[in-house]
Amino acid sequence: MNFQEFSLDSRILAGVKSVGYTEPTPIQEQAIPVILQDKDVLGLAQTGTGKTAAFALPILQRLSAGPMRRIRVLVVAPTRELAEQIHQAFTDFSRHMKVRSMTIYGGVGKGTQMKQLRQGVEIVVACPGRLLDLYGEGYIDLSSVEVLVLDEADRMCDMGFLPDIRRIIKLLPAERQTLFFSATMPQDIRKLVNDILNNPVTVQIGMIAPAQTVDHAIYPIPQKMKKHLLLAMLERERTGQILIFTRTKYRARNLARDLERQKYRVAALQGNMSQNKRQAAITGFRNGKYDILVATDIAARGIDVTNITHVINFDMPDTVDAYTHRIGRTGRADRAGDAYTFAVPDDAAMVRQIERLLKHPIERKRLPDYDYGDFVPETAVNSVSSPSSQRKPNKNGRPANKRRKRNGRQRRRSPYSR
């Protein structure tokens, strides 16, 4: 299948061609025809499957006719980085049209955003807080919105934006098309879906899990040796662009500084940076100025770089969803990718949850010829089998829980052993 089969405006097809797209991804193939029919859509897909184009292209088809210089499309995103990414996609696809898009988010002055609103735009890509601020101050008119897009809805829920989302929805016309995209479906998101979508068509691509093109590995290591192991790994392995995740802003900043001292082309991306510096870090990483980006989870949803070969979890994520979105930065567009996670003994429970998501054990690895000192992982084999796969299923079809207990307490399993 090719994009011509969607009967899109020739100017849109020219924009698609200019960015190098040739064949639609599965979510684009399924979602675009439905959106063109003005139906509400619930899109469930892994990160990196091409969902931005899946809603951007049919939206531009709608905007190819009708009134101009009024807000007809509102896209709500959880982070500034993701808002800029979506805005850039609209800009790229509409380069042969007169459609205008803009972003609205905090952390920058309101002056430029107010000026753009006065000049008139058709598409607003906004983060909830600043959008509500501008509305409350009378600078934005949402009465003409025809399409609402909620992107990365689960992340907005995680970040506490759900009340803001409900307030925004009350400001919009009741007669509209709503497009709802999420990688996971926690209970709060399911309730929101039921409240705001009208007979939606569900488009789900594969399991809500990391892409199949990604190889996962766990490197057991004590906390104090993580940085030394990372430096050894970077020195020995042939890699392309690398995205490293840390749990805290402080650690992201310091780790990036330490890597820079070792002459690596590296930038940090964390919440205490100004928007200009954050955007410069992402743009530099995307354009090849930096080979390594050290980021916190807040940035995971807004990094759209196709050529990331490795994601390294310097710190274990707090949730399985966070792991999914971190790893979704590699293995994009059917390219192969590697996901390495540095695991300390306290990470055992999260390792088990991630393996349940993946439905297979994660390979435990050791860096060859690396001096682990007195630390000796319980196992360092290249193939492991999950004890849970050997258990007989219970009446619900799930493996029975037969964890051993010692002295009345549940024995804690190490992430190193299987």
N, C-alpha and C positions, 0 to 999 in steps of 0.2 A: 504494500500500500504506500502511496505517496500523498503529500499535502494537497496536491491538485484535486484529489477525490473529495475533499471537503467542500468544494465550490466556494472557496474564500475569495475575497476581493483580490484583484491582481496586485494591488499595492501591498497587501499583507503578504502575499506569496513572494513578492520581491524582497520584503523584509526577512522572511523566513530563509530565503536563499542566501541573503547577505550574511547571516550568522552561521551558515554552514550546515543547516538542518536539511536532511534529505528524506528520511523516513520517520514517521511518527513513532513514539514509544507506545507501549501497550496502554498506558493511562491516557495518552493523547488520542489514541485510536478509539478508545471507548468513550471518553468524556466529551470530546469536541462535538460529535453529532448530537448528543443529548443537550448540551448547553446551547447549541444553535437552535434547538427547538424550544427554547425559553423555559426549560424544566429546571426545578431545583435539583441540586446534585450533592450527594454525600460521597466525597472522595476519600478512600482509605488506601494509602500507598506509602511505601518506604521512601525515605529521603533519597533524592537523587534519581527519581524515576521520570522527571520532566513534567511535574504537575503545574509549574508556573506557566509554561506554554500551553498546557491543557486548558487553562481558563483564560489566558491572555489573548489567544488567537480568536476564539469565538466572541470575546468581548469587543475586540477591535472590529470584527465583522458587524456587530450591532452599531458601533459608533461610526461606521463608514457612511451611515445615513442618519438624518435627524438633526436636532438642534446642536449648536456648538457653544462653547464658552460658558457652560454650566456643568455642575458636577453631576454626572450621570452614573458614575461607577465609584464605589467606595471599597477599597481593599484594606482590611485591618490585619496587622501583623504584630507579633510580640516584641520584636527588637528593631532597632534602628538599622542594623546591618541587613536584616531580611527585607525591611521596607525599601532600602536602597537597591537591593538585588532585584526585587519585583519591579520597581520603577525603571531600572535599567533594561529589563526585559521588554517592558512596554515601549520604551524609547527605541530599542533596537528593532522591534517588529513593526513599529509605526513610522519608521524614518522616511517613508515615502508618502505619508499622510500628514494631515494638519492637526492631528489629535495631540493634545497636550496632557502630560502627566506631571505630577509633583508629589513630593514626600512631605509628611508632617510628623515630627517627633520632637521630643524634648532634648535638652542638652545643648541646644543652639538657640540663637536669638529668634524672636518671633517676626522680626521685621521683614525678612526675605519671604517667609511663608505668607504673611499678610499681603505683601505686594503681589505675589503670584495669584493669590485668591482673588484679588481685585481685578487682575488682568483677565481672569477666566480660564478654567481648565475643565477637562472632561473626566479625568481620572485622578483621584486622590488615594495615595497609599499612606496609611497613617498608623501610628502607635496610639493606643487608646487614651493615655493621659493627656497629651498635648491636643489631640483632637477635641476632647471634651472641654479643655481650657478655651480653645479658640471659639468653640460653639457658644460656651457660656458668655464670652465677651462679645458675641455678635459678629464675628469675623467670617463665619462660614455658614453657608446655606445648604442643608441636606435635603430639601424638599423635592428635588428633582432626581434623586438617586433611583436608578432603575435596576442596578445590580449591586448586591452586597457580596463580597468575598471575605470569608474568614479563613485565613491561612495559618497553619500550624496551631490549630485551636487547642490541642492538648498542651502545648507549651504556654499558651496564654493562661490556661487554667493553672498550670504549675506556678506561674509567676503572679498569681492573685488577681488577674485581670477580669475574671468572670463577672463580677458586679459591674465593671465598666462596660463590658460587652453588652450586658442587658440594658444598661442606660442608653448606649448608642443605638441599639435596635429600636428602642421606643421613639427615637428621633427621626426614624426613616419612614417613608411611605409604606403602608401595609401591602400595597400592590407592587411587588418587586420580585426579581429573581434572586435566590440566595444560593451561593456556592460555598460549601463547607468542606474544608480539607484538613485532615488530621492523620498522623501516623499511628496513633493509638486511640483507644476508646475507653478512657476511665468513666466511672459512673456519672460524674458531673457533666462530662461532654455528651453522654448519651441523653441526659435530660435536656440539655440545651438543644440538641438535634431535634428532639421531639417537640420542643416548644416553638422553634423558629422555621423549620423546613416544612414545605407543603408538598406532600406526596413525592418525596425525593426519589430519584433514581440513584441507587448505590453503585459506585464504581470502585471495586477493590482489586488491586493488583498484587497477587501473591500474598504471602503471609506478612503481617506487620512485624517485620524483623529485618536485620541487616541483609543487604544484597547477597545473593548466592555467589557473586564473583569475589567475595572477600574471604581471605584465609585468616583464621583467628589463632592466636597463640598467647599463652600465659607464661611469664617469666617470674618464677618465685624469687623473691629478693627481700632482704631486710630494708626497712625504711632508710637507714643511714647510708646504704649502698646504691640507692636508686640513681643518683646523679652520676656516680662513677660508672655504673653499668650503661647508662644512656650514652655517655661520651665514648665508651668502648664500642658500643653498638653503631654509633654514627661513624666512627672511624673505620670499622670493618665492613659494614654492609653497603652494597651499592643501592642507593636510593634516589628517588626523584624528589618531589616536594613532600615535606613532612609536616603534619599537624600534630602537635603535642598538647595534650589536655592535662591541666592541673586542677586541683580542687579549690584553690584560693587565688585571689588577685595578687597577694604578696608573693606566693610561690611562682606564679606565672612571670611576674616582673623580674624576680631574682634569677630564675632559671634562664630566661632570655638573656639577661645580662651576663651570666656565666658562660653561656654558649657563644655570645659575641666576643668575649675575652679569648675564646679558643679559635677565633677567626671564622666562625660560621656566620653566614648571612642570615640573620634572624631578627624577628620582630615579635613583640608581645601584643596581646589583645585582651584587655581586661577592663572592667567597668569603671575604674577610676580615671581612665584616659579621657581626654576631650574627644568630642565627635570627630574633629579634624584629624587628630592623631589615630583614632580608631580606623577611620576611613583610609588614611594613608597606609596603615599596616595591611589592611585587606587588599587595597589596590596594588601595593608593592608585592604582596604574596601572589596575587593573581597574575601580575605582569612579569614575574620572574626576578624582581629585584631582591626578594628574600626567598631562600630555599626552605626555611623553617619558620613556622608560626606557632608560638606558645600561647594557648588560649584557655580561658575558663569556659564553663558550660554556657554562660549567658551568650557567648558568641557562636555557639555551635550551629544555630539555625540560620545564620546569615552568611555563611562562607560557601560560596558557589564557585569552586575551582575544580575543573574537570580532571586535572592532571595530578591530583594528590595520590601518591603511591602508598604512603604509610600513614596510619593514625596510631599514635603511641599514647596509651593511657598511663601517663606518669603516675597519676593517682587513680585509683578505682572510682568510677562514678558512684553517686549515691543511690541511683535507681536503675532498673533495667531499661526504662524509657530513655534515660540519659545515655546509656551505653548504645542503644539503637541509633540515637541521633548523632552521637560522636562518630560512630563507625560509618554512618551514612555519608560522611564526607569523602570516603574513598570507595573504590569499586563503582564509580558512577558511569553512566552511559555504557554499561556492559564491559567496562575496563576492569582488569584485575587489580586488587588492592590487598594490603596486609594490615591487620589490626593486632598490635602488640599491647598487652596489659601487664604492668608491673604489679604483682600481687604480694601482699604481706599476709601473715597468718590471720589477722583480723578480717581479711576480705573473704573468708571462706563462705559465708552465707550468700554474699552477692555473687560469687562465682557460681554457686549452685543455681541461683535464680537465672543467671544469664544462660547457663547450659540448658535449663528447661525451656527457655525461649528458643534457643537454637536447635533444640531436640537432638543434641549430640554433645559429647564431652569436648572440651577445648584442649588442644594439645599443650602439654607442658614442655617448655624448652629451657635449655641452658645455652649461654653464649659459649661457643667452642674456645677452649684455651684461655678462658677468662678466669682470673684468680678470685675465687669467692672467699678466700681466707678460711676462717673457721666455720663459715656457713655452708652446710651441706643439705640441699633439698632432699626430701625423703625419696623422691623419684625424679629422674630427668630423662625418661624414655621419650621417644618420638611418637609412640602410639599408645593410647590408653583406652580402657573400656570403662564405661560407667556402671557401677554396681546397680544403679536404678534400672538399667536396661535388662538386668538379669532377674529382677524380682517378678513374681507372678502378679498380674493385674488384679485389682479388687473388682467388686461388682460394678463399679463405675467405669471400668476400663483403664484406670490409672494404676501405676505401680504402687503396691502396698508399702507403707512407710514402716520399715523394719530397722530403724536406727537403734544401735545398741545403747544401753544405759549402764552407767557405772556408778555404784553407790547411790542409786536413786536419782542421779542427774543425767541429763542427756549428754552423751559424749560429743565434744566439738570436733568436727572433721577439719583437717588442714586443707587449704586450697592446693597444696602441693601433691597430695596423694589421692589416688583413685582406688 
